[in-house]
Amino acid sequence: MGPHPEPQPRIHWTRSLARARARTIHDAAFTATTGTPEHTVEPQDRDLDAPRVFFTAKQFSDGPADSLNQEMGDELEAKAVCEKAPALRNTTSPLQHEPPPSTLRIIPSHSSTDEPRLSADPYAQVKLEIGEEVKIVSENWIHSLYKDLVDPGDIQTYLASETSGYRQDGQWVDLLHKPASKKVLSGIVSKLVSCIISELAEPCEEGESREVVDSHAAASKRIGPCPDISIKAAGPSFQRGKSLNGYAGGVSYSNLASLIDVELDDKAHQVERVVQAALYCKYISMMQPNRNFIRTLLVTERSFRLVHYDRSGFYVSQLMDIHQNSHTFIRIVLGLSSRREAVLGFDTSIQWRCDPETGRKSEGTLETVDADGQPILYKLKMDRPPFVRTGLCGRGTTCWYATHPQTGEDVLVKDAWREGGKASEFAYLTAAQGVEGVVQMISFQDLCAETKAYRPEKFDSKGYVSRTKSRVVMRCYGKSLEHFTSRIEAISAVRDAIHGYRGLLSKSVLHRDVSLQNVLLGTVNAAPGSRGILIDLDMAVWTHTDICILRAETGIGTRRFQSVSVLRSLEIELPPAHDYLDDLESFFYVLCHLVLLFERPGKRSERMDANLAYWEKEDASVVANAKGALLYDTWECPSWWGEATDELSDILVPIVRQKNTIRTSCRSTPAEKRERLEAVARGPAGDVYDRVLQLFDNALAAYEREDLEGGRNATATLAAAEPSPAIPSKNSSSNPKPTPQSIPTVDPVPNIGAPADASEIPRKIAGLKRRSNIDAPVDLPSKRSRLSPAPTTPKAPTKRQRGTRPKASPATKAVRRSARLKSLNQA
């Protein structure tokens, strides 16, 4: 680019090869013009050539291969730079005042047709999260920031002093000439920033510090690409990284107040730099979960640009002349290094103390309100780190584990950012009070922060929506469902979560976000009805709300667990309303993740993990097709789960097939299709849930019998092999199997639907098949017989309610469902 970065409405990503050619042509032109070769930046000084540790080696690119037209365009641009080479001698000329662009255009590096594992490239993922454009705000907004941190007279006095390095004619002395390299520029800016902080910043209190670290000059070796200049911090919200040296000079993303990235003006690609800053913001937010917003600075020898990030997205400032806007530049430096953590963007209601020897957080507190609205201070559990959503934008859910100061009870504190104008989950949590299988609220605090407070008035950008932070304190339960330790624990948790969902439905609450992460295991020795807990009512709505709100949307819920009907909503002209059958289908996909993905507790199938990854594709139709393959094809189910698991989808498959038949009908108008789809869910929902819960109860009873028989056979084998008395089974008369009287009940469910063809329930599961025990032996005994060896004698066939299944003969290959049905028909 020339001496002035001309505004472009659309900035394309350039290939590293084309950039190298452009640099070669530019260096030749510079040598021809000045008579001296330009300093060559060593590979370790270039971000693009640095060894990748936190990031992949893939550079910013448009596609899988270089485009000839693109390379030619890059070379033509480089030739234009050569023609303007004489202007490179004078780098102190002021920036020309041309109409500035209103946005930076971001071109995502993959579309919905790409492979699902592209998230391995963090740059590509960040580009997707940023969106198609980044808003450029006016200079007036930037001039208004941080005015309360320093008096204008103090700034003027500092600029007039010799230590500032600022000339009276309005120029920074060290930036009068073009630096020889990025490394040299980084040293100049580091010195400049350090001097500003030491002369004008508020003094730090005991235990606090702010230090400017130049990564290029750090004593410790740089580990991969990292910020050029880091403002290292110590204080209540910071801690030393696990690695003593961090990524450079003892700095890590856990003790980083802010950062400054530098680049030579003629090599600065503004979109690339913003994406790089966004990636740094993502790492900071993951390591500093009590951040409400993050701001960073991009600097060249002639200009600077502020980058702002919060849960509503990004915005950037105009490229501002660093010489003519010296006051604003100084205020921004003081704001990014302030000792006041609220100024840095922290939620100061969460505080820690650090061990002076290790520099790591040793204890912490969280302030909120109790059920009466009075302030209360919870003690954070330091042995359980907070759960943090890794996405850049959106709800940004963060869960803190804490202890009640009076009762000592463990609680879970959830912070989340909902869209402005949307009702909080407080009303739904209030309705859920006393419902078994659903999370129980202790207190709620709203309006903790709003992202619109961090933006100019009347801020508007594509995809922007202001978000409001709320905090809810809930009772603490077990880990997420994927941490199950036995079949009974896993299936009973799903069963009780469905039971809890039914209770919510009786309170006219539709959840709409059932997922594996939103079902928790109950507490130790939880009673039936509380062995699984349904959480996260952020997406919930009232069943009696306006039909426009109930219409199915692909953006509602977790993509992996959305129903086919919700996924297909974009394909039909008039989508139907989201109903309880869609959530029941989501429970089915939760079950699929358990019995297909996990070969046993803690053991995931890599092949199935890759298959299920397609359920996270951006293209909803691709995900719907993948789920259709599950419902209509045969998949392998590890034998560890047993025969009883096969029956758990019997109630769901006909409902999904019925909806699909209606959706693909050629004889119905869009309005008729919607009416027929919504009619499927009309009627007594209690009948559907009675059958679903009965299937789960049957499976749990079968697990009990299988574990009991396995324990007895193992005891008999042990008694025959040893003269000593056999170890008694863990299943005895003191642990009776569950009876129908022990099944919890809830209030009657309103008449809101039942499948029209519910009687046509298949006898076998349509989407699962088991591997034989020879092909996949039982790797882990059941929880009830863990002290005994695995059974060596074949178990007796269990009685089935609907027909009998012929006993499969030992085989080395999986037995397909069609073969079992054929054998059944012949019998």
C-alpha positions in Angstrom: 0.0 0.0 0.0 1.1 3.6 -0.5 1.9 6.1 2.2 -1.8 6.5 3.1 -4.0 3.5 3.5 -6.9 4.4 1.2 -10.3 3.3 2.4 -11.6 0.3 0.6 -15.2 -0.9 0.7 -14.2 -4.6 0.6 -10.8 -5.9 1.7 -9.9 -9.4 0.4 -7.5 -11.8 2.2 -4.2 -12.1 0.4 -2.2 -15.3 0.1 1.2 -15.5 1.9 2.9 -16.3 -1.5 1.4 -13.3 -3.1 2.5 -11.1 -0.2 6.0 -12.4 -0.5 6.1 -11.4 -4.1 4.7 -8.0 -3.3 7.4 -7.6 -0.6 10.1 -8.5 -3.1 8.9 -6.0 -5.6 8.5 -3.3 -2.9 12.0 -4.0 -1.6 13.5 -3.7 -5.1 11.7 -0.4 -5.6 12.8 0.9 -2.3 16.4 0.1 -3.1 16.2 1.7 -6.5 14.7 4.8 -5.0 16.8 5.4 -1.9 20.0 3.7 -3.0 20.1 1.6 0.1 18.4 -1.7 0.7 15.5 -1.7 3.1 16.1 -3.7 6.4 15.0 -7.3 6.0 12.9 -8.5 8.9 14.2 -11.7 10.3 11.7 -14.7 10.3 11.5 -14.7 14.1 10.4 -11.0 14.0 7.5 -11.6 11.6 4.1 -12.7 12.9 3.4 -14.5 9.6 6.6 -16.5 9.7 6.7 -17.2 13.5 6.4 -20.8 14.7 2.7 -21.6 15.4 1.9 -22.9 18.9 -1.4 -21.3 19.8 -2.4 -21.1 16.2 -2.0 -23.3 13.1 0.5 -22.7 10.3 -2.4 -21.9 7.9 -2.3 -18.3 6.8 -5.2 -16.0 6.0 -6.5 -17.3 2.7 -9.6 -17.3 0.5 -9.6 -21.0 -0.4 -7.7 -24.2 -0.7 -5.5 -23.1 -3.6 -4.0 -19.9 -4.9 -6.0 -18.0 -7.5 -4.1 -16.8 -10.6 -6.3 -13.8 -10.9 -5.7 -13.0 -7.2 -2.0 -13.3 -7.5 -2.0 -11.0 -10.6 -4.1 -8.5 -8.6 -1.6 -8.6 -5.7 1.3 -8.1 -8.1 -0.4 -5.1 -9.7 -1.0 -3.7 -6.3 2.7 -4.2 -5.5 3.6 -2.4 -8.7 1.5 0.5 -7.6 3.4 0.6 -4.4 6.6 0.7 -6.4 5.4 3.7 -8.4 4.7 5.5 -5.1 8.0 4.5 -3.6 9.4 8.0 -3.4 6.6 8.9 -1.0 7.9 6.4 1.5 10.8 8.6 2.4 8.5 11.1 4.1 6.5 9.2 6.7 5.7 12.2 8.9 3.2 13.8 6.5 -0.2 14.0 8.0 -3.0 11.6 7.1 -5.2 12.8 4.3 -8.7 13.6 5.3 -10.8 11.5 2.9 -14.4 10.2 3.5 -13.7 7.3 5.9 -15.4 3.9 5.4 -18.2 3.0 7.8 -17.3 -0.7 8.1 -14.5 -3.2 7.6 -15.7 -6.0 5.4 -14.9 -9.5 6.8 -14.9 -12.4 4.3 -15.3 -15.7 6.1 -12.8 -18.3 5.0 -15.4 -21.1 4.6 -19.0 -21.6 3.8 -21.6 -24.1 4.9 -20.5 -26.6 2.3 -17.0 -27.0 3.8 -15.9 -29.9 6.0 -17.0 -29.7 9.7 -13.6 -29.8 11.2 -12.4 -26.3 10.0 -12.5 -25.0 13.5 -9.0 -26.4 13.8 -7.9 -23.1 12.2 -8.6 -20.5 14.9 -8.4 -17.6 12.3 -11.2 -19.1 10.2 -13.3 -19.7 13.3 -12.8 -16.1 14.6 -13.8 -14.7 11.2 -17.0 -16.6 11.3 -17.7 -15.4 14.9 -17.0 -11.8 14.0 -19.5 -11.7 11.2 -19.5 -10.2 7.8 -18.5 -6.7 8.8 -17.1 -4.6 11.7 -18.5 -1.2 12.4 -16.1 1.8 12.3 -17.2 4.4 14.8 -16.6 8.1 14.6 -13.6 9.9 16.0 -15.8 11.9 18.3 -16.6 8.7 20.3 -12.9 7.9 20.6 -12.1 11.4 21.7 -14.7 11.1 24.5 -13.2 8.0 26.1 -11.2 8.1 29.4 -11.5 11.8 30.0 -11.9 11.3 33.7 -8.5 9.5 34.1 -6.2 12.5 33.5 -6.5 16.3 33.4 -5.9 17.8 30.0 -3.5 20.3 31.6 -1.4 17.4 32.9 -1.2 16.0 29.4 -0.1 19.3 27.9 2.5 19.7 30.6 3.8 16.2 29.9 4.0 16.8 26.1 5.9 20.0 26.7 8.6 18.2 28.8 11.7 16.7 27.3 11.0 13.2 28.7 7.8 12.9 26.5 9.7 12.9 23.2 7.1 15.1 21.6 8.1 18.2 19.6 6.3 21.5 19.8 5.4 21.3 16.2 3.2 18.3 16.9 5.4 15.3 16.1 6.8 12.3 18.2 10.5 12.6 17.7 11.1 8.8 17.5 8.5 8.4 14.9 9.8 11.1 12.5 11.4 8.6 10.2 10.2 5.2 9.0 11.5 2.5 11.4 13.8 -0.1 9.8 11.6 -3.0 10.9 8.6 -4.0 12.9 10.9 -5.0 15.8 12.3 -1.5 15.9 8.9 0.0 15.8 7.8 -2.2 18.7 10.7 -1.0 20.8 9.8 2.7 20.0 6.1 2.3 20.9 7.0 0.3 24.0 9.2 3.1 25.3 6.6 5.7 24.4 3.8 3.8 26.3 6.0 3.1 29.3 6.9 6.7 29.7 3.2 7.8 29.5 2.2 5.2 32.2 5.0 6.1 34.5 4.4 9.9 34.3 0.6 10.2 34.1 -1.0 7.0 35.4 -2.6 6.6 38.8 -0.2 5.0 41.3 -0.9 1.4 42.0 -1.7 0.1 45.5 -0.1 -2.7 47.3 -0.3 -6.0 45.3 -1.0 -4.1 42.1 1.3 -3.3 39.2 1.3 -2.5 35.5 4.4 -3.2 33.3 4.9 -2.8 29.6 6.5 -5.9 28.0 7.9 -5.8 24.5 7.7 -9.3 23.2 10.4 -8.8 20.7 12.9 -7.7 23.4 11.7 -10.0 26.2 14.4 -11.9 28.0 12.5 -15.2 27.6 12.0 -16.7 24.1 8.7 -15.9 22.4 6.3 -18.9 22.2 4.5 -18.6 18.9 2.7 -15.5 17.7 1.7 -13.3 20.5 0.9 -9.6 21.1 3.9 -7.3 20.2 3.4 -5.2 23.3 1.7 -6.6 26.4 0.6 -4.6 29.5 1.4 -7.1 32.2 -0.8 -6.7 35.3 -1.0 -7.9 38.9 -4.1 -7.4 41.0 -7.4 -8.9 42.2 -8.5 -10.2 38.8 -5.1 -11.3 37.5 -2.9 -14.3 38.2 0.4 -15.6 36.9 0.2 -18.2 34.1 0.9 -21.8 34.7 4.0 -21.4 32.6 6.5 -19.2 34.5 7.6 -17.4 31.4 4.2 -17.2 29.7 4.3 -16.5 26.0 7.0 -13.9 26.5 8.6 -12.1 29.4 6.4 -13.8 32.0 3.2 -12.6 30.4 0.2 -14.9 29.7 -3.4 -14.3 28.9 -4.3 -14.6 32.6 -2.2 -11.6 33.7 -2.7 -9.4 30.6 -4.5 -6.0 31.2 -4.4 -5.2 27.5 -2.2 -5.4 24.4 -0.8 -3.3 21.6 0.0 -4.7 18.2 2.3 -2.8 15.9 3.0 -3.0 12.2 4.8 -0.8 9.6 2.3 1.4 7.9 3.0 0.2 4.4 2.6 -3.4 5.4 -0.5 -3.0 7.7 -3.4 -5.1 6.4 -6.2 -3.7 8.5 -8.7 -6.6 8.3 -6.0 -9.1 9.2 -4.9 -7.0 12.1 -8.5 -6.8 13.4 -9.0 -10.5 13.2 -5.7 -11.1 15.0 -6.9 -8.7 17.7 -10.2 -10.6 17.9 -8.3 -13.8 18.5 -6.3 -12.3 21.3 -9.6 -11.0 22.8 -11.0 -14.6 22.7 -8.0 -16.0 24.6 -8.2 -13.2 27.2 -11.9 -13.7 27.8 -11.3 -17.5 28.3 -8.6 -16.9 30.9 -10.3 -13.9 32.5 -14.0 -15.0 32.7 -15.1 -11.9 34.7 -14.5 -9.6 31.8 -17.4 -7.5 30.5 -15.4 -6.0 27.6 -11.9 -5.9 26.2 -10.1 -3.1 24.3 -6.8 -3.3 22.4 -4.8 -0.9 20.3 -3.3 -1.2 16.8 -0.4 1.2 16.1 1.8 2.1 13.1 4.4 4.8 12.9 1.8 7.2 11.7 -1.6 6.1 13.0 -3.5 4.1 15.7 -6.8 2.3 15.9 -8.8 1.2 18.9 -10.5 -2.3 18.8 -13.4 -2.9 21.2 -15.0 -6.3 22.0 -17.9 -7.4 24.1 -20.7 -10.0 23.9 -22.5 -8.0 21.2 -19.5 -8.1 18.9 -16.7 -5.8 17.8 -16.3 -2.2 16.6 -13.1 -0.3 15.7 -12.2 3.4 15.5 -11.0 5.3 12.4 -7.3 5.2 11.6 -6.3 8.3 13.7 -3.1 10.3 13.2 -0.8 9.5 16.1 0.9 12.9 15.9 -2.1 15.1 15.6 -4.2 13.2 18.1 -1.6 12.9 20.9 -4.0 13.8 23.7 -6.5 11.0 22.6 -3.6 8.5 22.2 -2.3 9.2 25.7 -5.8 8.8 27.2 -6.4 5.5 25.5 -3.0 4.2 26.7 -3.9 5.3 30.3 -7.3 3.6 29.9 -5.9 0.3 28.7 -3.4 0.2 31.6 -5.6 1.7 34.3 -5.3 0.3 37.9 -9.1 0.5 38.1 -10.3 -2.9 37.0 -13.8 -1.6 36.1 -12.1 0.7 33.6 -10.3 -2.3 32.0 -13.7 -4.0 31.6 -13.8 -6.3 34.6 -16.9 -7.2 36.6 -15.6 -6.1 40.0 -18.3 -8.0 41.9 -15.9 -11.0 41.5 -12.6 -10.7 43.4 -9.6 -12.9 44.2 -6.6 -12.9 46.4 -3.3 -14.3 45.0 -0.7 -16.4 46.8 2.4 -14.0 47.0 4.7 -16.9 46.4 3.1 -18.5 43.3 1.2 -15.5 42.0 -1.8 -17.8 41.5 -5.4 -17.1 42.8 -5.8 -18.8 46.2 -9.3 -17.6 47.3 -12.1 -15.5 45.8 -15.6 -14.1 46.5 -18.6 -13.3 44.4 -21.1 -10.6 45.4 -24.8 -10.7 44.4 -28.2 -10.5 46.1 -30.2 -13.0 48.1 -33.8 -14.0 47.7 -34.9 -10.8 49.6 -32.7 -8.5 47.4 -30.1 -8.0 50.1 -26.4 -8.1 49.3 -24.7 -11.4 49.9 -21.1 -12.5 49.5 -20.5 -16.1 48.3 -17.1 -17.8 48.6 -15.8 -19.2 45.4 -14.7 -22.9 45.3 -11.1 -22.7 44.1 -10.9 -26.4 43.4 -13.6 -26.1 40.7 -12.7 -23.7 38.0 -15.6 -21.8 36.4 -17.4 -23.2 33.3 -16.9 -20.7 30.4 -18.5 -20.8 26.9 -15.7 -20.3 24.4 -17.7 -18.4 21.8 -16.8 -14.8 21.2 -20.3 -13.4 20.9 -23.7 -14.4 22.2 -24.9 -15.4 25.7 -21.4 -16.0 27.0 -22.6 -18.2 29.8 -20.2 -18.5 32.7 -20.9 -20.7 35.7 -19.2 -20.2 39.1 -19.1 -22.8 41.8 -19.5 -21.2 45.3 -20.5 -21.8 48.9 -23.3 -20.1 50.8 -21.7 -18.0 53.6 -24.3 -19.0 56.3 -25.4 -22.6 55.4 -22.2 -23.8 53.7 -24.4 -25.3 50.9 -22.8 -25.6 47.5 -24.4 -23.3 44.9 -24.0 -22.6 41.2 -23.9 -18.9 40.1 -24.7 -18.5 36.4 -23.9 -15.3 34.5 -25.4 -14.9 31.0 -25.9 -12.1 28.4 -29.4 -12.2 26.9 -30.6 -10.2 24.0 -32.0 -6.8 24.9 -35.8 -6.8 25.0 -36.0 -10.5 25.6 -37.5 -11.7 28.9 -35.0 -13.2 31.4 -35.3 -16.8 32.6 -36.4 -15.5 36.1 -40.1 -16.0 35.3 -39.6 -19.6 34.1 -37.3 -20.5 37.0 -40.0 -19.1 39.3 -42.6 -21.4 37.6 -40.2 -24.3 38.0 -40.0 -24.0 41.8 -40.8 -27.4 43.3 -40.7 -29.3 40.0 -38.6 -32.4 40.4 -35.9 -32.9 37.7 -35.6 -29.2 37.0 -33.0 -26.8 38.4 -34.1 -24.8 41.4 -33.4 -21.1 41.8 -32.2 -19.5 45.0 -32.0 -15.8 43.9 -31.8 -13.7 40.8 -30.1 -10.4 39.9 -30.9 -8.6 36.7 -29.3 -5.6 34.8 -25.8 -6.4 36.0 -24.4 -4.8 32.8 -25.5 -3.8 29.3 -23.3 -3.8 26.1 -25.0 -0.7 24.8 -23.3 1.3 27.6 -19.9 0.5 25.9 -21.0 2.0 22.6 -21.9 5.4 21.1 -25.6 6.4 21.3 -27.7 5.2 18.4 -25.0 2.6 17.5 -26.2 0.5 14.6 -24.4 -2.3 12.7 -25.4 -5.4 10.8 -26.3 -8.2 13.2 -25.8 -6.0 16.3 -28.2 -6.4 19.3 -27.6 -5.0 22.7 -27.2 -7.6 25.4 -28.1 -7.5 29.1 -26.1 -9.4 31.8 -28.1 -11.2 34.5 -27.0 -13.5 37.4 -28.9 -16.4 38.9 -27.9 -18.4 41.9 -29.1 -22.1 41.8 -28.7 -25.2 43.8 -25.6 -27.2 42.8 -26.0 -30.6 41.3 -23.6 -33.2 39.8 -21.5 -32.9 36.6 -22.9 -32.9 33.1 -24.5 -36.1 31.7 -21.5 -37.2 29.8 -19.6 -37.9 33.0 -21.9 -40.9 33.9 -20.3 -43.9 35.5 -22.9 -46.6 34.9 -25.8 -47.5 32.6 -28.3 -47.0 35.4 -26.9 -43.6 36.3 -27.0 -42.4 32.6 -30.4 -43.7 31.7 -32.1 -42.7 35.0 -30.7 -39.2 34.6 -32.3 -38.9 31.1 -35.5 -40.4 32.4 -35.8 -37.9 35.3 -34.9 -35.0 33.1 -37.7 -36.0 30.8 -39.9 -36.3 33.9 -38.8 -32.8 34.9 -39.6 -31.5 31.4 -43.1 -32.9 31.7 -43.4 -31.0 35.0 -42.3 -27.8 33.2 -44.9 -28.4 30.5 -47.6 -28.7 33.1 -46.6 -25.1 34.2 -47.0 -24.0 30.5 -43.2 -23.7 30.0 -41.6 -24.9 26.7 -37.8 -25.4 27.2 -36.6 -25.3 23.5 -32.9 -26.0 24.3 -32.6 -29.6 25.4 -29.0 -30.8 25.0 -26.4 -33.1 26.5 -24.8 -30.1 28.3 -28.2 -29.0 29.7 -28.9 -32.3 31.6 -26.9 -32.7 34.8 -26.4 -35.7 36.9 -28.2 -35.5 40.3 -26.5 -35.3 43.6 -25.0 -38.4 45.2 -27.8 -40.9 46.3 -30.4 -38.7 44.7 -34.0 -40.0 45.0 -35.9 -41.1 41.9 -37.1 -38.0 40.1 -33.9 -36.0 40.9 -31.3 -38.3 39.4 -31.1 -36.1 36.4 -31.6 -32.3 36.3 -32.8 -30.2 33.4 -31.1 -26.7 33.4 -30.8 -23.6 31.3 -34.1 -21.9 30.6 -32.7 -19.0 28.6 -34.5 -20.1 25.5 -37.8 -21.0 27.2 -41.2 -19.5 26.2 -44.7 -19.9 27.5 -46.8 -22.4 25.6 -49.7 -19.8 25.5 -47.5 -17.0 24.0 -48.0 -15.4 20.6 -47.9 -18.0 17.8 -45.3 -15.8 16.0 -42.8 -16.4 18.9 -43.5 -20.1 18.9 -42.8 -20.6 15.2 -39.8 -22.8 14.8 -36.4 -21.1 14.3 -33.1 -22.7 13.4 -31.3 -20.2 15.7 -33.2 -21.5 18.8 -31.5 -24.3 20.7 -28.2 -26.3 20.2 -27.6 -27.4 16.6 -26.5 -30.9 17.6 -29.8 -31.6 19.3 -32.3 -29.6 17.3 -35.3 -31.6 15.9 -35.6 -32.3 12.2 -38.7 -30.2 12.1 -36.8 -27.2 13.5 -33.9 -27.7 11.1 -36.3 -27.9 8.1 -38.1 -24.7 9.1 -36.1 -22.7 6.7 -37.0 -24.9 3.8 -40.8 -24.5 4.0 -42.7 -21.3 3.4 -44.8 -21.5 6.6 -42.9 -23.2 9.4 -44.9 -24.8 12.2 -44.7 -23.9 15.8 -42.0 -25.3 18.1 -43.8 -27.9 20.2 -43.1 -30.4 23.0 -42.5 -33.2 20.5 -39.5 -31.2 19.1 -38.0 -31.1 22.6 -38.8 -34.8 23.0 -36.8 -35.5 19.8 -34.0 -33.5 21.3 -34.0 -35.9 24.3 -33.7 -38.7 21.8 -30.6 -37.2 20.3 -29.2 -36.8 23.9 -29.8 -40.5 24.3 -28.1 -41.2 20.9 -25.0 -39.4 22.1 -24.9 -41.6 25.2 -25.5 -45.0 23.6 -23.7 -44.4 20.3 -20.8 -42.1 21.2 -19.8 -43.7 24.5 -18.5 -47.3 24.3 -18.4 -47.2 28.1 -18.0 -44.5 30.8 -15.3 -42.1 29.7 -14.6 -44.0 26.5 -15.7 -42.1 23.4 -15.8 -43.7 19.9 -13.6 -41.7 17.6 -15.5 -42.9 14.5 -18.9 -42.0 16.0 -17.5 -38.7 17.3 -16.6 -37.8 13.7 -20.0 -38.8 12.4 -21.9 -36.8 15.0 -19.7 -33.8 14.2 -21.8 -33.4 11.1 -24.7 -32.4 13.4 -22.9 -29.1 14.0 -22.7 -28.0 10.4 -23.8 -24.5 9.5 -26.2 -25.8 6.8 -29.3 -26.9 8.6 -30.4 -29.1 5.7 -27.2 -31.1 5.9 -27.7 -31.7 9.7 -31.4 -32.7 9.0 -30.2 -35.3 6.4 -27.6 -36.7 8.8 -30.2 -37.1 11.5 -32.6 -38.7 9.0 -29.9 -41.3 8.3 -29.9 -42.1 12.0 -33.7 -42.6 12.1 -34.0 -44.6 8.9 -30.7 -46.5 8.8 -28.8 -48.9 11.1 -26.1 -47.7 13.5 -23.9 -49.7 15.8 -24.6 -49.6 19.5 -21.9 -50.9 21.8 -22.9 -54.1 23.6 -22.0 -52.6 26.9 -25.4 -50.9 26.9 -27.3 -54.2 26.7 -30.4 -55.3 24.9 -32.8 -53.2 27.0 -31.4 -50.0 25.4 -32.8 -51.0 22.0 -36.4 -50.3 23.0 -35.8 -46.7 24.1 -36.6 -45.0 20.8 -39.8 -46.9 20.1 -42.1 -44.0 20.9 -40.2 -41.4 18.9 -39.4 -42.9 15.5 -43.0 -43.0 14.3 -43.6 -39.4 15.3 -40.5 -38.1 13.4 -41.5 -40.2 10.3 -45.0 -38.9 10.5 -43.8 -35.3 10.5 -41.4 -36.0 7.6 -44.2 -37.5 5.5 -46.4 -34.4 6.1 -43.5 -32.1 5.3 -42.6 -33.8 2.0 -46.2 -34.2 0.8 -46.8 -32.8 -2.7 -50.5 -32.7 -2.4 -50.7 -30.1 0.5 -50.3 -26.4 0.3 -47.8 -24.7 2.7 -50.7 -23.6 5.0 -52.1 -27.1 5.0 -48.7 -28.6 5.8 -48.2 -26.2 8.8 -51.7 -27.0 10.1 -51.1 -30.8 9.8 -47.7 -30.5 11.5 -49.1 -28.5 14.4 -52.0 -30.9 14.7 -49.6 -33.7 15.5 -48.8 -32.1 18.8 -52.5 -31.4 19.7 -54.2 -33.6 22.3 -53.1 -35.1 25.6 -49.4 -34.8 25.9 -49.5 -36.9 29.1 -50.2 -40.0 27.1 -47.0 -39.6 25.1 -44.9 -38.9 28.2 -46.5 -41.9 30.1 -45.3 -44.2 27.3 -41.8 -42.6 27.1 -41.3 -42.8 30.9 -42.5 -46.4 31.0 -39.9 -47.3 28.3 -37.2 -45.9 30.5 -38.6 -47.6 33.6 -38.6 -50.9 31.7 -35.0 -50.4 30.6 -33.9 -49.6 34.1 -35.6 -52.6 35.5 -33.8 -54.7 32.9 -30.5 -53.2 33.9 -31.2 -54.2 37.5 -31.9 -57.8 36.5 -28.9 -58.0 34.2 -26.6 -56.6 36.9 -28.2 -59.0 39.5 -27.7 -62.0 37.3 -24.2 -60.9 36.4 -23.3 -60.6 40.1 -24.8 -64.0 41.0 -22.9 -65.8 38.1 -19.7 -64.1 39.1 -20.2 -65.1 42.7 -20.8 -68.7 41.7 -17.7 -68.8 39.5 -15.6 -67.3 42.3 -16.9 -69.8 44.8 -16.1 -72.8 42.5 -12.5 -71.6 42.0 -11.7 -70.8 45.7 -12.4 -72.7 48.9 -13.2 -69.6 50.8 -16.8 -68.3 51.0 -17.9 -66.3 48.0 -18.1 -62.5 48.2 -21.8 -61.6 48.5 -23.3 -59.7 45.6 -23.9 -56.0 46.0 -27.5 -56.6 44.9 -29.3 -58.2 47.9 -32.6 -57.9 49.6 -31.6 -54.6 51.0 -31.5 -53.1 47.5 -34.9 -54.1 46.0 -35.5 -53.2 42.4 -37.8 -50.3 41.7 -41.5 -50.7 41.9 -44.2 -48.7 40.1 -45.0 -47.0 43.4 -41.5 -45.5 43.5 -42.1 -43.6 40.2 -42.6 -39.9 40.9 -45.7 -38.2 39.6 -46.4 -34.6 38.6 -49.4 -32.4 37.9 -51.5 -33.3 34.9 -50.2 -32.0 31.6 -52.5 -29.7 29.6 -54.0 -31.1 26.4 -51.4 -29.9 24.0 -50.9 -32.8 21.7 -50.4 -36.5 20.9 -49.2 -38.1 17.7 -51.9 -39.2 15.4 -50.2 -42.5 14.6 -48.9 -43.2 18.1 -50.4 -46.7 18.0 -48.1 -47.7 15.1 -45.0 -48.2 17.3 -42.4 -50.5 15.8 -41.3 -53.5 17.8 -37.6 -52.8 17.2 -35.5 -49.6 17.2 -35.0 -48.2 13.7 -31.7 -46.5 14.3 -29.5 -48.8 16.4 -28.0 -52.2 16.2 -25.7 -53.9 18.7 -22.3 -55.5 18.1 -21.9 -59.0 19.4 -20.1 -59.6 22.7 -17.3 -61.4 20.9 -16.8 -58.3 18.6 -17.0 -55.8 21.5 -16.6 -57.5 24.9 -17.9 -55.8 28.0 -15.0 -53.6 29.0 -16.4 -52.4 32.3 -18.7 -54.3 34.7 -21.8 -52.6 35.9 -21.7 -50.4 39.0 -23.6 -53.0 41.0 -21.2 -55.8 40.4 -17.9 -54.0 40.1 -16.3 -56.1 42.9 -16.9 -59.3 41.1 -15.3 -60.6 37.9 -17.3 -60.6 34.6 -19.8 -63.5 34.2 -18.5 -66.6 32.4 -21.8 -68.3 31.8 -24.4 -67.1 29.3 -27.3 -65.3 30.9 -30.9 -66.6 30.7 -33.1 -64.7 28.1 -35.3 -62.1 29.7 -39.0 -62.0 29.1 -40.1 -59.3 26.7 -43.5 -57.7 26.7 -44.0 -57.7 23.0 -42.8 -61.0 21.4 -39.5 -62.6 22.0 -36.2 -62.1 20.2 -34.2 -65.2 19.2 -30.9 -65.4 21.0 -28.1 -64.3 18.7 -25.4 -67.0 18.1 -21.8 -66.0 18.7 -20.4 -64.2 15.7 -17.4 -62.0 14.9 -19.5 -59.5 13.0 -22.3 -57.2 14.0 -25.8 -58.6 13.4 -27.9 -56.2 11.4 -31.4 -55.4 12.5 -32.8 -56.6 9.2 -31.3 -60.1 9.8 -32.8 -60.2 13.3 -36.2 -59.3 11.9 -36.0 -61.9 9.2 -35.1 -64.6 11.8 -38.0 -63.4 13.9 -40.5 -63.7 11.0 -39.3 -67.2 10.1 -39.8 -68.2 13.8 
